[in-house]
Amino acid sequence: MKLPETGRSWADIDADLSAAKARDFSWRDGRVALYYYYLDDELAEVQKRAYTAFWTENNLGKKAFPSLAKLETDVIDCALGIMNAPKDAAGTFTSGGSESIFLAVQTARDWAKAVKGIDKPNFVVPRTAHPAFSRAGHALGVEVRRVPTTRNDFKADVAAISGKVDDNTVGLVGSAPCYPYGVFDPIRQLGLLAIAKGLWLHVDACVGGFLSPWAKRLGQPIPDWDFSVPGVTSISADLHKHGMAPKGASVFLLRAADLKEKHQTFDFRDWERGQYLAYTMQGTRPGGAVAAAWAVLNYLGDEGYLRCARLILETKQALVAGIGRIPGLSVLEPSELGIFVTRASDPKLDIGAVCDAMTAKGWFMGRQAEPAGIHMHINPGHAPIVERYLADLAEAVATVRGKGRGSDAGLTY
Ligand SMILES: Cc1ncc(COP(=O)(O)O)c(C=O)c1O
């Protein structure tokens, strides 16, 4: 596109935008395995109205917009409460999981430099930890050592992690749960290791932070992972995932407020405009994102999050049971929340070709690279799809079996 000579009408622009969407997969029909979170149109309306009420305010300008400072404080207080933080804890509203993780690596690095004089820092993480840790390490000069998980349950291998810790290790990571398998790392054991060796422990609850507390109340056997576990220093949790807020919303939480003040805050004065104070990687921050997250927390309340958790667990259970009835497929065990991986139990069945056949039927599939499989991340918007998905999957398997081997599953995430 070139900049038009003169501006165009909204009617024209609207038509073009709608046309641009025409080839997208339909999340509204639950046909997208990841990337979106949808409960109902009432919640969507709350998201949109709250976002647009603050659509142009800048959350960098806390003095100009004390409203946003208050909304952010409320959201952080709420998250700290959900995650059992001590009185002295602190937090920051960020643009997403990757930024929260970036802040964790940066704050831990600067803490270790100031307190222990570590100049060549490293983090030791399970291999299942999100790529954002390696990306942050790459940008921040922190080596990220990825350690294979246990073979039987895909959880952090604490003994192997301990073996990779040396004098330059700043911190450890555990996921609650990890994205590839949806299982929780043993945070309690990682906490003990962190305490014994004087390390930072970051818990990545980007997926589980705003879902697992309610899933646990519904009887799901979920291990403790939040600030109630000794040794946990910081947590990332995404409001724009199971917090059900629109995109651009996550929290980075710290057990102690002085860590934020001393090691997270960027307080800069060496230019003509005087002090520039920032807690995030962003400068300008959209006011709409924090207003919408605040509105969603209030709109759903405890009861609403319980409803979401119930829908997710019931949908997952129905899908897993149905997949188990399709000859040639099995669901990888364990999976502990709303993520699961479907594999070919029949070695002659090409699961990549099954994905291709499902794509041809209009499903956007999550493809797992190791082991080759179908990755599914359930949100409430998937509740109505169970029968259709299972029928299409059974048909896709039958078609692929009829054709013999095709391509292997590839990573498209
Ligand atoms: C466990 C986990 N951590 C971090 C992230 C990164 O979050 P974002 O995509 O919001 O940056 C994800 C995204 O899927 C995730 O699953």
The ligand as a MOL file (V3000), in Angstrom:
LIG
                    3D

  0  0  0     0  0            999 V3000
M  V30 BEGIN CTAB
M  V30 COUNTS 16 16 0 0 0
M  V30 BEGIN ATOM
M  V30 1 C 3.9560 -20.3310 29.4060 0
M  V30 2 C 4.0450 -19.0860 28.5610 0
M  V30 3 N 4.8630 -18.0950 28.9340 0
M  V30 4 C 4.9840 -16.9630 28.2130 0
M  V30 5 C 4.2760 -16.7840 27.0480 0
M  V30 6 C 4.4730 -15.5260 26.2310 0
M  V30 7 O 3.3540 -14.7210 26.2950 0
M  V30 8 P 3.0420 -13.5840 25.1940 0
M  V30 9 O 2.7790 -14.2890 23.9040 0
M  V30 10 O 1.8720 -12.8800 25.7900 0
M  V30 11 O 4.2240 -12.6860 25.0970 0
M  V30 12 C 3.4050 -17.7940 26.6180 0
M  V30 13 C 2.6280 -17.6410 25.3790 0
M  V30 14 O 1.9760 -18.5480 24.9190 0
M  V30 15 C 3.2940 -18.9730 27.3910 0
M  V30 16 O 2.4940 -19.9820 27.0020 0
M  V30 END ATOM
M  V30 BEGIN BOND
M  V30 1 1 1 2
M  V30 2 1 2 3
M  V30 3 2 2 15
M  V30 4 2 3 4
M  V30 5 1 4 5
M  V30 6 1 5 6
M  V30 7 2 5 12
M  V30 8 1 6 7
M  V30 9 1 7 8
M  V30 10 2 8 9
M  V30 11 1 8 10
M  V30 12 1 8 11
M  V30 13 1 12 13
M  V30 14 1 12 15
M  V30 15 2 13 14
M  V30 16 1 15 16
M  V30 END BOND
M  V30 END CTAB
M  END
